[in-house]
């Protein structure tokens, strides 16, 4: 038994007694305290704008929807006539679109 070792007293101690010697050494205690007091929330500083572009999925359909201001869900609930009206309001000619049926 080391000078800084503590005896296992509860189930949380048991969870961090990695070597199963019924003692919590300073390393195991540090991991236990980190687990208890860790702040899992991220601040704005933790996010990098460059990473967001790298991992975002963007398709040609999204380009049309961004121009029209309509979400994918709204688009899927519209019939073909409403979809053509929305595209025309955004300045897009629906007759020139090859992928109009793929939306």
C-alpha positions as a Markdown table, in Angstrom:
| # | Residue | x | y | z |
|---|---|---|---|---|
| 1 | Unk | 0.0 | 0.0 | 0.0 |
| 2 | Unk | 1.5 | 3.3 | -1.2 |
| 3 | Unk | 1.4 | 6.5 | 0.9 |
| 4 | Unk | -1.1 | 8.2 | -1.4 |
| 5 | Unk | -3.3 | 5.1 | -2.1 |
| 6 | Unk | -6.9 | 5.1 | -0.8 |
| 7 | Unk | -9.1 | 2.1 | -0.1 |
| 8 | Unk | -12.0 | 1.4 | -2.5 |
| 9 | Unk | -15.1 | 2.7 | -0.6 |
| 10 | Unk | -17.9 | 2.7 | -3.2 |
| 11 | Unk | -18.9 | 1.7 | -6.7 |
| 12 | Unk | -17.4 | 4.8 | -8.3 |
| 13 | Unk | -14.1 | 3.8 | -6.7 |
| 14 | Unk | -14.5 | 0.3 | -8.0 |
| 15 | Unk | -15.1 | 1.6 | -11.5 |
| 16 | Unk | -11.7 | 3.4 | -11.5 |
| 17 | Unk | -9.7 | 0.6 | -9.7 |
| 18 | Unk | -8.2 | -0.5 | -13.0 |
| 19 | Unk | -5.7 | -3.0 | -11.5 |
| 20 | Unk | -8.3 | -4.5 | -9.1 |
| 21 | Unk | -6.0 | -4.2 | -6.0 |
| 22 | Unk | -8.9 | -2.7 | -4.0 |
| 23 | Unk | -6.8 | 0.5 | -3.7 |
| 24 | Unk | -7.2 | 3.8 | -5.6 |
| 25 | Unk | -3.8 | 5.2 | -6.6 |
| 26 | Unk | -3.2 | 8.8 | -7.5 |
| 27 | Unk | -3.5 | 8.1 | -11.2 |
| 28 | Unk | -6.8 | 6.3 | -10.8 |
| 29 | Unk | -8.0 | 9.1 | -8.5 |
| 30 | Unk | -7.1 | 11.7 | -11.1 |
| 31 | Unk | -9.0 | 9.9 | -13.8 |
| 32 | Unk | -12.0 | 9.6 | -11.4 |
| 33 | Unk | -12.0 | 13.3 | -10.6 |
| 34 | Unk | -11.6 | 14.2 | -14.3 |
| 35 | Unk | -14.6 | 12.0 | -15.1 |
| 36 | Unk | -16.7 | 13.7 | -12.3 |
| 37 | Unk | -15.8 | 17.3 | -13.0 |
| 38 | Unk | -15.2 | 17.4 | -16.7 |
| 39 | Unk | -17.1 | 20.0 | -18.6 |
| 40 | Unk | -18.4 | 18.4 | -21.8 |
| 41 | Unk | -20.0 | 21.5 | -23.2 |
| 42 | Unk | -18.1 | 23.2 | -26.0 |
| 43 | Unk | -17.7 | 26.9 | -26.4 |
| 44 | Unk | -17.5 | 28.9 | -29.6 |
| 45 | Unk | -13.7 | 28.9 | -29.4 |
| 46 | Unk | -13.7 | 25.1 | -29.6 |
| 47 | Unk | -15.2 | 25.1 | -33.1 |
| 48 | Unk | -13.1 | 25.9 | -36.1 |
| 49 | Unk | -15.0 | 27.4 | -39.1 |
| 50 | Unk | -12.6 | 25.7 | -41.5 |
| 51 | Unk | -13.5 | 22.2 | -40.1 |
| 52 | Unk | -17.2 | 22.9 | -40.6 |
| 53 | Unk | -16.8 | 23.3 | -44.4 |
| 54 | Unk | -14.6 | 20.3 | -44.6 |
| 55 | Unk | -17.2 | 17.9 | -43.1 |
| 56 | Unk | -20.5 | 19.4 | -44.3 |
| 57 | Unk | -22.4 | 17.7 | -47.1 |
| 58 | Unk | -23.6 | 20.0 | -49.9 |
| 59 | Unk | -25.4 | 18.9 | -53.0 |
| 60 | Unk | -26.7 | 20.8 | -56.1 |
| 61 | Unk | -30.2 | 20.3 | -54.7 |
| 62 | Unk | -29.1 | 22.3 | -51.6 |
| 63 | Unk | -28.0 | 25.2 | -53.9 |
| 64 | Unk | -31.5 | 25.4 | -55.4 |
| 65 | Unk | -33.2 | 25.2 | -52.0 |
| 66 | Unk | -30.9 | 27.9 | -50.6 |
| 67 | Unk | -31.8 | 30.2 | -53.5 |
| 68 | Unk | -35.5 | 29.6 | -52.9 |
| 69 | Unk | -35.4 | 29.8 | -49.1 |
| 70 | Unk | -37.3 | 26.5 | -48.8 |
| 71 | Unk | -36.3 | 23.6 | -46.5 |
| 72 | Unk | -36.1 | 20.0 | -47.8 |
| 73 | Unk | -39.1 | 19.1 | -45.7 |
| 74 | Unk | -41.2 | 21.9 | -47.1 |
| 75 | Unk | -40.0 | 21.0 | -50.6 |
| 76 | Unk | -41.1 | 17.4 | -50.2 |
| 77 | Unk | -44.6 | 18.4 | -49.0 |
| 78 | Unk | -45.2 | 20.6 | -52.1 |
| 79 | Unk | -46.8 | 19.3 | -55.3 |
| 80 | Unk | -45.0 | 19.9 | -58.6 |
| 81 | Unk | -47.0 | 23.0 | -59.4 |
| 82 | Unk | -46.0 | 24.6 | -56.1 |
| 83 | Unk | -42.4 | 23.6 | -56.6 |
| 84 | Unk | -42.3 | 25.3 | -60.0 |
| 85 | Unk | -43.8 | 28.4 | -58.6 |
| 86 | Unk | -41.2 | 28.6 | -55.9 |
| 87 | Unk | -38.4 | 28.1 | -58.4 |
| 88 | Unk | -39.8 | 30.8 | -60.7 |
| 89 | Unk | -40.1 | 33.2 | -57.7 |
| 90 | Unk | -36.4 | 32.6 | -57.0 |
| 91 | Unk | -35.5 | 33.4 | -60.7 |
| 92 | Unk | -34.9 | 29.8 | -61.7 |
| 93 | Unk | -36.5 | 28.4 | -64.9 |
| 94 | Unk | -37.8 | 25.0 | -63.9 |
| 95 | Unk | -38.1 | 23.9 | -67.6 |
| 96 | Unk | -34.3 | 24.3 | -68.0 |
| 97 | Unk | -33.5 | 22.0 | -65.0 |
| 98 | Unk | -32.5 | 18.5 | -65.9 |
| 99 | Unk | -32.6 | 17.3 | -62.3 |
| 100 | Unk | -35.9 | 18.7 | -61.4 |
| 101 | Unk | -37.4 | 15.3 | -60.7 |
| 102 | Unk | -34.5 | 14.3 | -58.5 |
| 103 | Unk | -35.3 | 16.9 | -55.8 |
